[in-house]
């Protein structure tokens, strides 16, 4: 029994000793994966910043009214459609950025222990999002250029006009136009009397009163279209992507656009060129990291460069935005010991490679 007791004490001592042994602290080491062997190491990429331009255009269809010639004579209207036509116009352009992994900026992580450097957050294509971070939950990667067109509009006609028998039996356009103009004035007079309450039998409730006024407004607009004409718009949206290159021209053709066809192919000369201009605001810096092989290297990240992106339709500025571009910036290293603490959390921008946030939880 005594031997069994001594054995139990010995096991307990060894167990307590193991529990009190110091935990291995991490030592993450970072290196350029394109120049060093990466077997058994984690690989991440820094991003190349892509500029996305979402352009919205409208196809406008105008159809003149059958009585447009009598607009000024009977209704004193001058702002009317006098000819049938279709044309396209750009209504909006919005700039935003996203990131693609840069094959020339791939880095490896060699780590020991339980490091923050081993808990790497990456996008599906391998771009660095951070360490010990939940930032990837909101990650969204921009897709390739897309079209987003509204549903096809119906052909413009005047079949919905509520003609009366008196209007239809007129034998000339001038006489019918005069009869319709008289109906418009009657509608306006009825509406005025309703608004002033000068009607013997008012609607029984507020809802009926509102519906009558809306019906009068709708009927007046239908009759007015016979003089003013009708206009319909169809909206189309396209997203174009452009990857700025610090060695390339700052002004390039983004797409072509025609007033008759809308968006055209880049080689279709019937469309006029819409340019993208990228103005670099910072001097070019060295994108190579100088490391000492005898010392640990800290996490390699990017300090993006500032630039202004403009989208120009011939001489008209459609939009302008100040952006950060990873490929226009410079590479730097964090202190090697920063990620030795497994409670360290780092958030990175997947579009530029910049550090967004560093937290150390106690």
Buried (B, 14 or more C-beta within 10 A) or exposed (E): EEEEEEEEEEEEEEEEEEEEEEEEEBBBBBBBBEEEEBEEBBBBBBBBBBBBBBBBBBBBBBBBBBBBBBBEBBBEBEEBBEEEEEEBEBEEBBBBBBBBBBEEBBBBBBBBBBBBBBBBBBBEEEBBBBBBBEBBEEBEBBEEEEEEEEEEEEEBEBEEBEBEEEBEEBEEEBEBBBBBBEBBEEBEEBBEEBEEEEEEEEBEEEEEBEEBBEEBEEBBEBBBBBBBBBEBEBBBBBBBBBEBEBEEEBEBEBBBBBEEBBBBEEEEEEBEBBBBBBEBEBEEEEBEBEBEEEEBBBBBBBBBBBBEBBBBBEEEEBBBBEBBBBBBBBBBBBEBBBBBBBEBBBBBBBBBBBBBEBEEEE
